[in-house]
Amino acid sequence: MTLPWHIYLMAAIYIFAGIMHFVKPKAYLRIMPRYLPYHKLLVQLSGVAEIGLGIGLCFAATKDAAIYGIIAMLTVFLLVHFYMLSGEKEGAGIPKWILILRIPLQFFLMYWAYFYL
């Protein structure tokens, strides 16, 4: 089975995002909800998850599992997006309108992944 080019685009986006967790960890640490423990470890684990799920999209045998993983991951990430809307400090200096737009973007990304099942 040959996968469409746009699933590789999605894979590249997740792999790149995962790599950024290690290149610019402070950006991710700033937005971690205070109520979660082990911020550095969670940033690293989420980076590994994004990289692994992105790679999983590239192979027919692992594509469906990667899609379910991406949808689950994006669902968990909604907690961070809502947390960032809870105050100025939590928003890390990002304009509120961008933070609000990130919510429907998460749902679009979930739909985009689900589209390939």
N, C-alpha and C positions, 0 to 999 in steps of 0.2 A: 504494500500500500504506500503510495506516495502522498505525503502530507502537503497541503497548500502552503504557498510561500508566506502567507500572513500568520500562520502558526509559528513559523520561525522568527517572524518579527516580534510576536508576543514573547517567544522564548528569549530573544535577545534583550527585550525590555526588562524582563525579570532577572536575567543574568546580570545585566548592567546595574540594576537597582540593588541586587544582592552584593555585588562587588563594592558599590558605594558605601555599604555599611562598614566596610573595612578601610576604605580610603578616607572617608569623612565621618568617622563614628560620632564626633561631637554634635553634628547636625541631628543625628538620630537620638542621641542621649538627651538633648535639650527638649525633645517632645515626648519623652517617656512619661506616662502618668506616674505621679508620686506614689500612688497606692500599690504599684508593682515593685517587687523586690528585684535585686540583681540586674540593674539596668544594663550594665556593660554586657553581661552574659546574654540577656534577652536580645540586645542589638545584634550580637554576633550570631546567635541562633537563628534570628529572623533573616539575617544575611545569607547564612548557609541554606536555609529553607528556600529562599528565593532563587538562589543559584541552582540548587538541586531540582526544584520544580521546573525551572526554565530548561534545564538539560533534559528532564523527563518528558517535556513536551515534544522533543525532537525525535522520539522513537515511538513507533506505532505500539509496541508492547507496553510502554509505560505512559502513553499519552493520557489515557482516561484517568488513571490514578493521579497523575500530575494535575489534571484539570480539577478533580475533586479537592486535591490539596490546595490549589490556588484559591478556589472558592472559599474553602475553610479559612485559609490564611487571610484573605481579604475581609472576611466576616470579623475575624479577631481584630484586624487593623482598624475596623470602624470604631473600636473603643478609643484608640488614639485620636482619631479624627474628631470624635465628640468631645474628648478631653480637651483638645486644643481650642475648642469653642467656648470652654468654660471660663476663660479669663484672658487678660492681656499677656501676663507672664506665660501662661500655658500655651498661648498662640505663637510664642517664639518670634514675635515681631512680624508675622505674616499677616497681611491685610485680611480682615474678617470676611470679605467677599470671596477671597480665594479659599479660605477655610470652608466656607459654606459650599462652594462649588466642588470641593473634594468629595463631599458626601455622594452626590449623584455620580461622580466619576467612579467611585468604588463600585457602585451598582452596575455601571456600564462595563467595567472591567470583569465583574462576575458574569455578566451576560455574555461578553465576548468569549470568555473561557467556556462557558456552558454551550455556546454555539457549536463547538467542535466535538461534543459527545455524540 
